[in-house]
Amino acid sequence: MFKSLVFTVIKRGSSSVPVFRCASKAADDGCHLKAAVLREIGKPLVIETVERVKKLKDDEVRVKVHYCSLNATDVQIISGKHPELEVPLPFIPGHEVSGEVVEFGKSNPNFLKRGDRVVAMNDLHDPKGALISEMILKNRDVWIVPREVPLKDMTVMPYGHGTALLAFALHCPLEQNDLLLVTAGPAGMGLAAIDLAVNVYKAKVIAICDTESSSDLVRQKGAYKTVSMSKNYTKLYKDISDAMGDKKARLAYDAVGKGLLHLLADFVDHETGMLFSVDPFYNAEKFKATKPEFEVPKKKKKSEEDVKHSAQLLDSLIHLDLYKNPDEDFYRQIITDTIEMRLQKMVSGHVSKVFPLPKIQEAIEFIQKKQCTGKVLIDVRHTDSKSDCGDEKKDGKH
């Protein structure tokens, strides 16, 4: 039987696309659902009604959506920031979701029941995303959430914390006081890695942040030191060098992209260190061509041996995509352990702001302007355009 990663950690330290209808038709009438739909790349999402899928496949689950996490990756797809990644249109974004089970198919290996509070994930490029009042998911992608854990908090955790757990428990087992370099933008992947590394593994994190507000947050999350991002990569190199002193990191964990691992490789231990990219848009060939231009400070000039070792680290870089893990049992155990760690209050999610579904465009702009520090949630149950969920905290365990 598969051994829970949590215990190991403590010991060491798709169906058819819905038919889209006109926006004037009443939603949630039993046959139709309300959804935020992308009809043209780069254009605002439109709140429309879609026809309810009547019959489930054997391995599918119908979930009434409470919250959908709106991630920076969703926003990049919507805005067309990555034109090489085509998505089928019309497209409903959203791949982290929470809610309650309404119905399930004949095959129910995870023993779901109607009314179960659940958290779920689906493929980033699946056109049947979570910005809809009722969602169809694969049974393998749905996990029961204990009553003691608020759905709002749990919604933002599966992908970020799960991916970090995959890195720290399997690929590069951490020990207490190990030093990590983590690039942490205003979204959740970097924050999740810091949360897990500091609070579960008792490691030390130096975080590279792109805004002062995100620097404040990662310090609150327990980062040992922070370094502010700069377009002047020579200055960034010097700032990281000053923060590191004569130490080397156990690993560099990049949640931002932009080729930053080329720069960070110089600060990772050449014998035991590793580099991880968790950028969903990572492309090996593109990564090689996006090396930032920077000069090494004179007092830190690299020897030929240093150059060779950094190149070897870059050649062995690991890109992690939790959702595409081929071992289903392992994939499910990762999220099960994440839920258990949240239940034990070892880790937590961080919600920057909650928007009702009709204000989805405001939520997108909020992320684009880098106003968020943490994850942005869409409350799909709020369908009144006049409502404002704000930083709603009274949701509790709903």
N, C-alpha and C positions, 0 to 999 in steps of 0.2 A: 504494500500500500504506500502511496505517495506520502512522504513526510512533510508536514507543514513547515513552510519557510520561517514562520514566526518563531516556532520553537528553536529552529536552527539559529536564528538571529539572536534570540535571548541567550542561548547557550554560549554563543561566541561573543557576545557583547550586546440567393435572395428571390423573394417572390415578386410578382408583377407590380409595376409602378401604379399608384392610385390614379384614377381618372380625374382630371382637373375640371372643375365647373366654374361658372361665372361667379364673381364676387358678390353679386346681389342675392344669391340663393341663401336661405337661412341655414346656419351651421348647427351641428350637434342635435339634429332632429331624429337621430336614430339611424339615418341612412347617409348623412353627410357630416363631415368634420371640418373644423377650422384649422388652417395651416398657414405658415409663412412660406411663400413660394418664390424661388428665383426663376424668372423667365428669360432674363438676358444678363449675361456676365457684365458686371460693372454697374448695373442698374439696381435701384432699391428693391428690396423684397416686397411682395404684395400679399396682403392678408386675403386669402381666398377660401372657398369651401371645396373640399375634395370628397369624392365618393368613398364611402366606407367599404373596406374589403370584407365581403360577407363570409367567406369560407377560409379557414386556416389550413395550412399544410400540417402534416403530422408533427413536424419539429418546430412549429411556430408558436409564439405567445403574443396575445393581445394585451397591451399595457395602456391604461389611462395615464397620460403624462401629467405629472405635477410640475417638474422643473427640467429644463434643458440647459446644459452648460454651453454658453457661446464662447468658443475658443478663438484665439488669434488665427489658428489654421482655418477655421470656418470663414472668418472674415477675409482671409487672403484668397480663398476660393471664390467667395462672393464677388470680391472686387477685381478678380482677374489678375492678381499679383503674380500668379504662377501660370502663365498661359500654356505652358507645356503640359499641364495637368488638366485634361478635359474632363468635365463632368456632364452627364446626360441632362438635358433640359426638357421639361421643367424639373427643378431640383429643390428638395426640401432639406436645408442644412441641419446640422446638429447630430453629434455622435456620442455624447454622454448624457444620460437621461435617468430620471427617477420617476416613480409613480406606483400604481397598484395593478395587480394582475386582474384582468377582466375575463380572459378565456385562454385556453391552451389546447394544442393539438393532441392527437392520440398518443404520441411519444412524449413522455414527460419524465426523463431520467433524473431531473433535479427536484422532483417532488414539489412542484409549485402548486399552490392552491389559490382559488379566487379570493381576492382581497389581500393577498400577500403584498407587503411593502417591499419594493424592489429597486435596485439600481441596475443599469444595463449600459452596454456599449454596442455600437455597430461600426461598420467600415466608414472611414472619413468620406469616401467617395460614393457611398450608397445614396441613391436619389430619394430613398424613403427615410429621411432624417427625423429628428426628434422634435422639430418645431411644428408640432401637430397635436391636436387634443387627444388622439389615440394612435398608438404606434404598433406596428407588427415587427417582432424581433425573433431571432433564432433562440431556441431554448438554451443553447450553450452560452448565450451572451447575457443571461439574466441571473441575478443573484438576490437572494432574500436578505433584507436589511432588518436587524433587530429593532424592536420598538424603542429601545434606549438611544438609538442613533438618529438624529434629525436627517430627513431626506435631503433637506437643503444642503447640509454640510457634506453628505455622502456623495451627492451628485458630482461634485467637482474633484473627487479623489481617485476614481478607478484608473484612469489612463496615466495621470502624472505619478501618483504614488506607486501604482503597479509597475510602471516602467522602471522607476528608480529601484524598486525592490528586485526586479529582474537583473539589473546591473550589479547591485551591491551584494546580493545573496548568491547569485549563480556565477556571473562572469568574473567578478573581481571582489571576492569576499573581504569585507572591511573588518578592521580591528579597531578597538578603542584608541583614540588619539591619532588615527590616520589623518593625513592632511589631504583635502580635496579642493580642486578648483571647479567652481560651478558658474556657468554663465546663466544669469537669471534676469530675463526680461520682465515686463510688467504682467505677464500671464502666469500660468500655474505650473509648467513643467519644471522650471528651475526651483521654484518655491517648494514644490513637492520633494525634490531631491534633497534640498537643505533640511526640510522638516524631518525626513526619514534618517538622513545621515547623522544629524545632531541628536535627535531625541531617541532614536532606537540604537544606533551603532556607537553613539558618543564620540563621533569623529569631529574633526575641526574643519570648518569650511571657510575658504576665501571666495567670496561671491563677486563676480563682475556684473555690475548693474548698469542699465541704460538710462535711468532717471534717478534723481535724488530721492523721490518719494519711494521708489522701489528699493533703494539702498536702506532707507529707514525701516521698511518692512522686513527685509531679510535680516537686518540686525536684531529686530524683535523676534524673528524666527530662530535666532541663535547663531547666526553667522559669526565666525571668529573675527573676520575683517571684511571690508567691502572696498571695491575699486570701481570708480565710475567709468563707464564706457566713453570712448572718445574716437572721433573720426581720424584723429592723429594717432595712428597705431604705434608710432615710435614712442609717444608719450604713454600710451596704454602699456606698452611693453615695460617701460621704466617703472610705472606705477605698480605693476604686478611684481616686478623684480624687487622693488622696495618692500612690498608687503610680504613677499616670500622670504627675504633675507637669504640665508645660505641653505634653506630647506628645499626639499623636493616633494611634489605632491604624489600621492598614491594613484590618483587618477584625475583626469579632466573630463567633465560632464557638460556637454554643450547643448543647450536648449534653444539657442538663438540662430545658429547657422552663420552665414556670411564668411565662412572659411576661417573662423577664429581659432579652430584647433591647430592650424598651422603655426599660430603664434604661441598657443598654450603648450604645445609639445615640448618646448625648451624648458618648461618648469616642472615636468613630470619625471619621476624616477625612471632612469633608462633600463634598469634591470627588472623591477617588479611592477612598474607603472603601466597604465592603460588609458586609451582615449575612447570616449563614447560620444556619438552623436545621436540625439533623440529628436532631431529636426524631422518632422513628417515628410518634408519635401527634399530630404537629402538625396543627392545624386552623386555617385562616386566620381564620374568624369567631370561633372560641374565643380565638385569640391576641389579637385586637383587644379582647376583653372581659376579658382577664386582665392588665391593666397593673398592676404593683405600685405601691402608694402610697408615695411618698417625697418628701422635701423636699430641694431643692438648697441646699447651704451658701451662706451670704450672699456669701462671697467668690467663689462660682462662679455667681452668678445669671446666668440665660440671657437673652440679648436676643431680640427677636422673630425676628431672622434665625436665631439658633441653634435656636429652636423649630421654625422652618420647615424647616431643613436636617435636623434629626433626624426630623421627620415624613416627609420625602422618602426618607430612608434606610429607614425602616420600611415605606414603601409599596413599595420595591423589594427587600424581603427575599426571599431565595431559600431555598426548602426543598429539601433534597437527599435523595433515596432512591435509593441506588446500584442496588438490585435492580430498580427500575422504570425504569431508563434505557432508552429506546426503541431505542438504537443497540446492537445485540448485539455487533458487532465492538469498539466502544468499551468496552462493559461488560466484555468478556473481556480486553481489553488492560489495563484498569485493574488487574485481579487478577493478570494475568501480570506486570505491572510491580511489584506489591506483593511477589510471590514472589521476583522477581529482586532487589529491594532487600533482602529478608531474606537471600537467598543471599549477597549481597555484604556482609552485616552492617552495612548502612546504617541499618536499623530493626530493631526486635524487638517481640515481644509480651510481655505481662506476665501471668503466671498467678498468681492469689492463692492458690488452693487447688484440689485435685483430690479429687472424691468418687466412690466407686463407685456404679453405678446404683441399687442398693437403698437407698442413703442420699440419694436425690434430695430428700426433704423436708428433711433437714438442710441441704442445699445451698441450698434456697429460703430457709430461715430465716436462713442465713448472710448472704445478700444483703439480705433484709428488715431485718436488724439493722445493716446497713451495716458489717459486719465485714470485707468484702472491699475490697482495694485493687488493682484490676485485674479481670481476668476470672476466672470460676469455670468449671472444666471438670468434666464428668461422664465418667468412664472407663466406657464402655458394656461393655467386655470383662469388667470385674469384676462378677460377678453374685452373689458371696458377701456376704451382709449383714454378716458379721463382719469383712470386710476394710476397711481404711482407707487410701485412696491418699495421704492427707495432701498434703504438698508434694513428692511423689515426683519425684526428679530423675534416676533411673537409667534412665528410659525412653529417653533419648537420641534416636536417629534413628528409633525405631519409630513 
